[in-house]
Amino acid sequence: MTDTQTALDPITERLSTCYSGVVHDVMRAMGLANFILPREIAPLMPEKTLCGPVFTIEGCSDETADPHQTLLDWTGLLSKAKPGHIWVSQPHDDTIAQMGELSAETLQRKGVLGCVLDGGARDTHFLMDLGFQTWRRFHTPRDVVGRWRPTGFDVPIHIGDVLIQPGDYLLGDRDGMVRVPRALAAEVTEKSVEAMQTENKVRTAILAGTDPQQAYLQYGKF
């Protein structure tokens, strides 16, 4: 195992074999709601799936902040980063980049899987070269120095109408990103794997000439 790799927990390994659509369908059938992140938050590398448990960061804009202190606070956040997890930030700011080259290199070396930002990113060509998957709303060269400070770590946050608790799971692909509650993660994962297996049976039946409605009635899924 290299410095930039880390062992994944069993749920991450299994959930990452699923796709956001099937997880959505399973959670909808379970009666859950408000688990899709806003569509405006998009992946820097759409071909790259991001999946894992989260640790959360919250903060606020502060144009009077001391530049030295903001860097101390920021590097302190990086020091707390958890291997095998996703960095998820609610900055309460729509002007500042919450991720850049040096931060991404630091997190990747610590085994962080990627980041989800309800805000901006910069140095995006470097992030792509690193392969550090970054979900973000926008790009800007403006950074946190003298402008932003953290107010919480591993705390509940909201992104859109989605409540994200520390230890919840995220799965993001080309279609979007879903939040899976930690307490239900194992159940949702198993049901999603089972649903994909059923979909394969439906697909095989249709390709063999079965009427699609008959295939749906037979397998209960389409």
Phi and psi in degrees as GROMACS dihedral restraints (atoms count N, CA, C in turn):
[ dihedral_restraints ]
;  ai    aj    ak    al  type     phi  dphi    fc
    3     4     5     6     1   -86.8    20    10
    4     5     6     7     1   175.1    20    10
    6     7     8     9     1   -62.9    20    10
    7     8     9    10     1   -27.0    20    10
    9    10    11    12     1   -97.4    20    10
   10    11    12    13     1     8.7    20    10
   12    13    14    15     1  -115.2    20    10
   13    14    15    16     1   154.1    20    10
   15    16    17    18     1  -147.9    20    10
   16    17    18    19     1   154.2    20    10
   18    19    20    21     1   -70.2    20    10
   19    20    21    22     1   136.2    20    10
   21    22    23    24     1   -95.0    20    10
   22    23    24    25     1   144.3    20    10
   24    25    26    27     1   -72.3    20    10
   25    26    27    28     1   160.3    20    10
   27    28    29    30     1   -59.1    20    10
   28    29    30    31     1   -36.4    20    10
   30    31    32    33     1   -66.2    20    10
   31    32    33    34     1   -44.0    20    10
   33    34    35    36     1   -59.2    20    10
   34    35    36    37     1   -45.6    20    10
   36    37    38    39     1   -58.7    20    10
   37    38    39    40     1   -43.0    20    10
   39    40    41    42     1   -79.6    20    10
   40    41    42    43     1   -42.0    20    10
   42    43    44    45     1   -64.1    20    10
   43    44    45    46     1   -32.8    20    10
   45    46    47    48     1   -68.8    20    10
   46    47    48    49     1   -12.7    20    10
   48    49    50    51     1   -83.6    20    10
   49    50    51    52     1    -8.3    20    10
   51    52    53    54     1   -94.2    20    10
   52    53    54    55     1   176.4    20    10
   54    55    56    57     1  -126.7    20    10
   55    56    57    58     1   159.5    20    10
   57    58    59    60     1   -61.4    20    10
   58    59    60    61     1   -34.3    20    10
   60    61    62    63     1   -62.9    20    10
   61    62    63    64     1   -44.3    20    10
   63    64    65    66     1   -71.3    20    10
   64    65    66    67     1   -34.9    20    10
   66    67    68    69     1   -65.8    20    10
   67    68    69    70     1   -41.5    20    10
   69    70    71    72     1   -56.1    20    10
   70    71    72    73     1   -47.7    20    10
   72    73    74    75     1   -63.2    20    10
   73    74    75    76     1   -40.1    20    10
   75    76    77    78     1   -64.8    20    10
   76    77    78    79     1   -45.3    20    10
   78    79    80    81     1   -69.9    20    10
   79    80    81    82     1   -35.6    20    10
   81    82    83    84     1   -61.3    20    10
   82    83    84    85     1   -44.2    20    10
   84    85    86    87     1   -65.0    20    10
   85    86    87    88     1   -24.8    20    10
   87    88    89    90     1   -82.3    20    10
   88    89    90    91     1    -2.2    20    10
   90    91    92    93     1    85.3    20    10
   91    92    93    94     1    13.9    20    10
   93    94    95    96     1   -85.0    20    10
   94    95    96    97     1   158.1    20    10
   96    97    98    99     1  -145.8    20    10
   97    98    99   100     1   166.7    20    10
   99   100   101   102     1    56.6    20    10
  100   101   102   103     1    56.9    20    10
  102   103   104   105     1  -131.3    20    10
  103   104   105   106     1    10.7    20    10
  105   106   107   108     1  -106.3    20    10
  106   107   108   109     1   123.4    20    10
  108   109   110   111     1   -67.7    20    10
  109   110   111   112     1   153.5    20    10
  111   112   113   114     1   -54.3    20    10
  112   113   114   115     1   138.2    20    10
  114   115   116   117     1   -64.2    20    10
  115   116   117   118     1   -19.7    20    10
  117   118   119   120     1   -69.4    20    10
  118   119   120   121     1   -18.7    20    10
  120   121   122   123     1   -87.8    20    10
  121   122   123   124     1   112.1    20    10
  123   124   125   126     1  -126.4    20    10
  124   125   126   127     1   156.6    20    10
  126   127   128   129     1   -79.4    20    10
  127   128   129   130     1   139.8    20    10
  129   130   131   132     1   -65.1    20    10
  130   131   132   133     1   -34.7    20    10
  132   133   134   135     1  -123.0    20    10
  133   134   135   136     1    90.4    20    10
  135   136   137   138     1   -59.9    20    10
  136   137   138   139     1   -24.1    20    10
  138   139   140   141     1   -77.9    20    10
  139   140   141   142     1    -7.1    20    10
  141   142   143   144     1  -108.7    20    10
  142   143   144   145     1   115.8    20    10
  144   145   146   147     1   -74.6    20    10
  145   146   147   148     1   141.8    20    10
  147   148   149   150     1  -121.1    20    10
  148   149   150   151     1   125.3    20    10
  150   151   152   153     1  -148.6    20    10
  151   152   153   154     1   136.1    20    10
  153   154   155   156     1   160.9    20    10
  154   155   156   157     1   173.8    20    10
  156   157   158   159     1   -73.9    20    10
  157   158   159   160     1   160.1    20    10
  159   160   161   162     1  -115.0    20    10
  160   161   162   163     1   152.5    20    10
  162   163   164   165     1  -121.3    20    10
  163   164   165   166     1   144.1    20    10
  165   166   167   168     1  -110.9    20    10
  166   167   168   169     1   152.0    20    10
  168   169   170   171     1  -131.2    20    10
  169   170   171   172     1   139.5    20    10
  171   172   173   174     1  -132.1    20    10
  172   173   174   175     1   148.3    20    10
  174   175   176   177     1  -161.3    20    10
  175   176   177   178     1  -171.0    20    10
  177   178   179   180     1  -153.1    20    10
  178   179   180   181     1   157.9    20    10
  180   181   182   183     1   -70.5    20    10
  181   182   183   184     1   145.0    20    10
  183   184   185   186     1  -155.5    20    10
  184   185   186   187     1    94.6    20    10
  186   187   188   189     1   -70.7    20    10
  187   188   189   190     1   -10.1    20    10
  189   190   191   192     1   -99.1    20    10
  190   191   192   193     1     3.2    20    10
  192   193   194   195     1   -65.9    20    10
  193   194   195   196     1   145.0    20    10
  195   196   197   198     1   -73.3    20    10
  196   197   198   199     1   127.1    20    10
  198   199   200   201     1   -55.2    20    10
  199   200   201   202     1   -43.9    20    10
  201   202   203   204     1   -60.6    20    10
  202   203   204   205     1   -42.7    20    10
  204   205   206   207     1   -67.4    20    10
  205   206   207   208     1   -37.7    20    10
  207   208   209   210     1   -63.9    20    10
  208   209   210   211     1   -36.4    20    10
  210   211   212   213     1   -71.9    20    10
  211   212   213   214     1   -36.4    20    10
  213   214   215   216     1   -61.3    20    10
  214   215   216   217     1   -45.1    20    10
  216   217   218   219     1   -63.8    20    10
  217   218   219   220     1   -42.6    20    10
  219   220   221   222     1   -66.0    20    10
  220   221   222   223     1   -47.7    20    10
  222   223   224   225     1   -65.9    20    10
  223   224   225   226     1   -28.8    20    10
  225   226   227   228     1   -64.0    20    10
  226   227   228   229     1   -39.1    20    10
  228   229   230   231     1   -61.8    20    10
  229   230   231   232     1   -45.7    20    10
  231   232   233   234     1   -59.3    20    10
  232   233   234   235     1   -36.5    20    10
  234   235   236   237     1   -66.0    20    10
  235   236   237   238     1   -27.3    20    10
  237   238   239   240     1   -85.3    20    10
  238   239   240   241     1    -5.6    20    10
  240   241   242   243     1   -58.6    20    10
  241   242   243   244     1   144.1    20    10
  243   244   245   246     1  -105.7    20    10
  244   245   246   247     1   124.5    20    10
  246   247   248   249     1   -58.6    20    10
  247   248   249   250     1   147.0    20    10
  249   250   251   252     1    73.3    20    10
  250   251   252   253     1    11.0    20    10
  252   253   254   255     1  -121.2    20    10
  253   254   255   256     1   169.5    20    10
  255   256   257   258     1  -107.4    20    10
  256   257   258   259     1   132.1    20    10
  258   259   260   261     1   -77.7    20    10
  259   260   261   262     1   119.2    20    10
  261   262   263   264     1  -124.4    20    10
  262   263   264   265     1   119.2    20    10
  264   265   266   267     1  -119.0    20    10
  265   266   267   268     1   130.0    20    10
  267   268   269   270     1  -112.0    20    10
  268   269   270   271     1    91.8    20    10
  270   271   272   273     1   -82.0    20    10
  271   272   273   274     1   -13.3    20    10
  273   274   275   276     1    53.3    20    10
  274   275   276   277     1    45.2    20    10
  276   277   278   279     1  -154.0    20    10
  277   278   279   280     1   138.8    20    10
  279   280   281   282     1  -121.1    20    10
  280   281   282   283     1    26.9    20    10
  282   283   284   285     1  -129.3    20    10
  283   284   285   286     1   -15.7    20    10
  285   286   287   288     1  -117.1    20    10
  286   287   288   289     1   141.5    20    10
  288   289   290   291     1   -73.1    20    10
  289   290   291   292     1   131.8    20    10
  291   292   293   294     1  -103.8    20    10
  292   293   294   295     1     4.9    20    10
  294   295   296   297     1  -156.2    20    10
  295   296   297   298     1   141.0    20    10
  297   298   299   300     1  -150.1    20    10
  298   299   300   301     1  -172.3    20    10
  300   301   302   303     1   -58.8    20    10
  301   302   303   304     1   -56.0    20    10
  303   304   305   306     1   -64.3    20    10
  304   305   306   307     1   -39.4    20    10
  306   307   308   309     1   -64.7    20    10
  307   308   309   310     1   -43.7    20    10
  309   310   311   312     1   -64.5    20    10
  310   311   312   313     1   -41.0    20    10
  312   313   314   315     1   -62.1    20    10
  313   314   315   316     1   -41.7    20    10
  315   316   317   318     1   -61.9    20    10
  316   317   318   319     1   -48.2    20    10
  318   319   320   321     1   -65.6    20    10
  319   320   321   322     1   -42.6    20    10
  321   322   323   324     1   -62.2    20    10
  322   323   324   325     1   -41.0    20    10
  324   325   326   327     1   -64.7    20    10
  325   326   327   328     1   -29.7    20    10
  327   328   329   330     1   -80.7    20    10
  328   329   330   331     1    -5.4    20    10
  330   331   332   333     1    93.5    20    10
  331   332   333   334     1    12.6    20    10
  333   334   335   336     1   -71.2    20    10
  334   335   336   337     1   137.6    20    10
  336   337   338   339     1   -79.9    20    10
  337   338   339   340     1   -25.0    20    10
  339   340   341   342     1   161.9    20    10
  340   341   342   343     1  -170.5    20    10
  342   343   344   345     1  -141.2    20    10
  343   344   345   346     1   154.7    20    10
  345   346   347   348     1  -129.3    20    10
  346   347   348   349     1   122.5    20    10
  348   349   350   351     1  -123.2    20    10
  349   350   351   352     1   124.4    20    10
  351   352   353   354     1   -85.7    20    10
  352   353   354   355     1    56.6    20    10
  354   355   356   357     1  -177.6    20    10
  355   356   357   358     1  -150.9    20    10
  357   358   359   360     1  -104.8    20    10
  358   359   360   361     1   168.7    20    10
  360   361   362   363     1  -137.3    20    10
  361   362   363   364     1   160.8    20    10
  363   364   365   366     1  -139.5    20    10
  364   365   366   367     1   178.8    20    10
  366   367   368   369     1    54.7    20    10
  367   368   369   370     1    38.4    20    10
  369   370   371   372     1   -66.1    20    10
  370   371   372   373     1   -29.7    20    10
  372   373   374   375     1   -66.8    20    10
  373   374   375   376     1   -34.7    20    10
  375   376   377   378     1   -68.4    20    10
  376   377   378   379     1   -41.2    20    10
  378   379   380   381     1   -59.9    20    10
  379   380   381   382     1   -39.0    20    10
  381   382   383   384     1   -68.2    20    10
  382   383   384   385     1   -41.2    20    10
  384   385   386   387     1   -62.5    20    10
  385   386   387   388     1   -36.6    20    10
  387   388   389   390     1   -71.6    20    10
  388   389   390   391     1   -24.5    20    10
  390   391   392   393     1    75.1    20    10
  391   392   393   394     1    24.4    20    10
  393   394   395   396     1   -89.1    20    10
  394   395   396   397     1   101.4    20    10
  396   397   398   399     1   -63.6    20    10
  397   398   399   400     1   129.1    20    10
  399   400   401   402     1  -132.3    20    10
  400   401   402   403     1   117.8    20    10
  402   403   404   405     1   -96.1    20    10
  403   404   405   406     1   130.8    20    10
  405   406   407   408     1  -154.1    20    10
  406   407   408   409     1   166.2    20    10
  408   409   410   411     1   -91.1    20    10
  409   410   411   412     1   -34.8    20    10
  411   412   413   414     1  -158.7    20    10
  412   413   414   415     1   173.2    20    10
  414   415   416   417     1  -117.5    20    10
  415   416   417   418     1   145.3    20    10
  417   418   419   420     1  -160.5    20    10
  418   419   420   421     1   146.8    20    10
  420   421   422   423     1   -78.5    20    10
  421   422   423   424     1   -10.6    20    10
  423   424   425   426     1   -72.8    20    10
  424   425   426   427     1   128.6    20    10
  426   427   428   429     1  -107.4    20    10
  427   428   429   430     1  -171.5    20    10
  429   430   431   432     1   -82.1    20    10
  430   431   432   433     1   -11.3    20    10
  432   433   434   435     1   -62.2    20    10
  433   434   435   436     1   120.5    20    10
  435   436   437   438     1    71.0    20    10
  436   437   438   439     1    11.6    20    10
  438   439   440   441     1  -134.8    20    10
  439   440   441   442     1   -14.6    20    10
  441   442   443   444     1  -150.7    20    10
  442   443   444   445     1   146.5    20    10
  444   445   446   447     1  -141.0    20    10
  445   446   447   448     1   147.9    20    10
  447   448   449   450     1   -77.3    20    10
  448   449   450   451     1   149.4    20    10
  450   451   452   453     1  -122.3    20    10
  451   452   453   454     1    -9.8    20    10
  453   454   455   456     1  -166.5    20    10
  454   455   456   457     1   153.7    20    10
  456   457   458   459     1  -138.5    20    10
  457   458   459   460     1   135.4    20    10
  459   460   461   462     1    56.0    20    10
  460   461   462   463     1    50.8    20    10
  462   463   464   465     1  -124.3    20    10
  463   464   465   466     1   157.0    20    10
  465   466   467   468     1   -63.0    20    10
  466   467   468   469     1   137.1    20    10
  468   469   470   471     1  -134.0    20    10
  469   470   471   472     1   161.3    20    10
  471   472   473   474     1  -114.4    20    10
  472   473   474   475     1   134.4    20    10
  474   475   476   477     1  -122.6    20    10
  475   476   477   478     1   111.2    20    10
  477   478   479   480     1    62.4    20    10
  478   479   480   481     1  -131.5    20    10
  480   481   482   483     1   -96.9    20    10
  481   482   483   484     1    14.4    20    10
  483   484   485   486     1   -99.3    20    10
  484   485   486   487     1   121.0    20    10
  486   487   488   489     1   -85.1    20    10
  487   488   489   490     1   125.5    20    10
  489   490   491   492     1  -117.2    20    10
  490   491   492   493     1   120.3    20    10
  492   493   494   495     1  -101.1    20    10
  493   494   495   496     1   148.4    20    10
  495   496   497   498     1   -52.9    20    10
  496   497   498   499     1   132.7    20    10
  498   499   500   501     1    91.4    20    10
  499   500   501   502     1   -10.9    20    10
  501   502   503   504     1   -62.7    20    10
  502   503   504   505     1   164.6    20    10
  504   505   506   507     1  -109.1    20    10
  505   506   507   508     1   147.0    20    10
  507   508   509   510     1  -120.5    20    10
  508   509   510   511     1   143.6    20    10
  510   511   512   513     1  -133.1    20    10
  511   512   513   514     1   119.1    20    10
  513   514   515   516     1  -128.8    20    10
  514   515   516   517     1   135.0    20    10
  516   517   518   519     1  -142.1    20    10
  517   518   519   520     1  -163.0    20    10
  519   520   521   522     1   -57.4    20    10
  520   521   522   523     1   -29.6    20    10
  522   523   524   525     1   -83.8    20    10
  523   524   525   526     1   -18.4    20    10
  525   526   527   528     1   143.0    20    10
  526   527   528   529     1  -171.2    20    10
  528   529   530   531     1  -128.3    20    10
  529   530   531   532     1   133.0    20    10
  531   532   533   534     1  -113.9    20    10
  532   533   534   535     1   145.9    20    10
  534   535   536   537     1  -103.8    20    10
  535   536   537   538     1   128.7    20    10
  537   538   539   540     1  -113.0    20    10
  538   539   540   541     1   119.7    20    10
  540   541   542   543     1   -57.8    20    10
  541   542   543   544     1   140.0    20    10
  543   544   545   546     1   -54.7    20    10
  544   545   546   547     1   -42.7    20    10
  546   547   548   549     1   -66.7    20    10
  547   548   549   550     1   -21.7    20    10
  549   550   551   552     1  -110.0    20    10
  550   551   552   553     1     3.3    20    10
  552   553   554   555     1   -61.0    20    10
  553   554   555   556     1   -44.1    20    10
  555   556   557   558     1   -64.6    20    10
  556   557   558   559     1   -44.0    20    10
  558   559   560   561     1   -65.2    20    10
  559   560   561   562     1   -46.3    20    10
  561   562   563   564     1   -61.7    20    10
  562   563   564   565     1   -40.9    20    10
  564   565   566   567     1   -62.0    20    10
  565   566   567   568     1   -48.8    20    10
  567   568   569   570     1   -63.2    20    10
  568   569   570   571     1   -42.2    20    10
  570   571   572   573     1   -65.3    20    10
  571   572   573   574     1   -34.7    20    10
  573   574   575   576     1   -68.6    20    10
  574   575   576   577     1   -41.4    20    10
  576   577   578   579     1   -62.6    20    10
  577   578   579   580     1   -43.7    20    10
  579   580   581   582     1   -62.8    20    10
  580   581   582   583     1   -40.8    20    10
  582   583   584   585     1   -63.2    20    10
  583   584   585   586     1   -39.5    20    10
  585   586   587   588     1   -65.1    20    10
  586   587   588   589     1   -37.1    20    10
  588   589   590   591     1   -64.1    20    10
  589   590   591   592     1   -40.0    20    10
  591   592   593   594     1   -66.3    20    10
  592   593   594   595     1   -40.8    20    10
  594   595   596   597     1   -58.2    20    10
  595   596   597   598     1   -38.7    20    10
  597   598   599   600     1   -63.1    20    10
  598   599   600   601     1   -36.7    20    10
  600   601   602   603     1   -66.7    20    10
  601   602   603   604     1   -41.7    20    10
  603   604   605   606     1   -62.1    20    10
  604   605   606   607     1   -45.1    20    10
  606   607   608   609     1   -60.2    20    10
  607   608   609   610     1   -45.8    20    10
  609   610   611   612     1   -62.0    20    10
  610   611   612   613     1   -41.4    20    10
  612   613   614   615     1   -64.5    20    10
  613   614   615   616     1   -43.4    20    10
  615   616   617   618     1   -66.0    20    10
  616   617   618   619     1   -42.9    20    10
  618   619   620   621     1   -64.8    20    10
  619   620   621   622     1   -23.9    20    10
  621   622   623   624     1   -86.0    20    10
  622   623   624   625     1    -0.9    20    10
  624   625   626   627     1   107.9    20    10
  625   626   627   628     1     1.2    20    10
  627   628   629   630     1   -67.8    20    10
  628   629   630   631     1   137.9    20    10
  630   631   632   633     1   -59.5    20    10
  631   632   633   634     1   137.0    20    10
  633   634   635   636     1   -60.6    20    10
  634   635   636   637     1   -36.9    20    10
  636   637   638   639     1   -67.1    20    10
  637   638   639   640     1   -38.9    20    10
  639   640   641   642     1   -65.8    20    10
  640   641   642   643     1   -38.4    20    10
  642   643   644   645     1   -63.3    20    10
  643   644   645   646     1   -40.7    20    10
  645   646   647   648     1   -63.4    20    10
  646   647   648   649     1   -45.8    20    10
  648   649   650   651     1   -63.7    20    10
  649   650   651   652     1   -33.7    20    10
  651   652   653   654     1   -73.0    20    10
  652   653   654   655     1   -42.0    20    10
  654   655   656   657     1  -106.7    20    10
  655   656   657   658     1   -11.8    20    10
  657   658   659   660     1    72.5    20    10
  658   659   660   661     1    21.2    20    10
  660   661   662   663     1  -153.1    20    10
  661   662   663   664     1   146.0    20    10
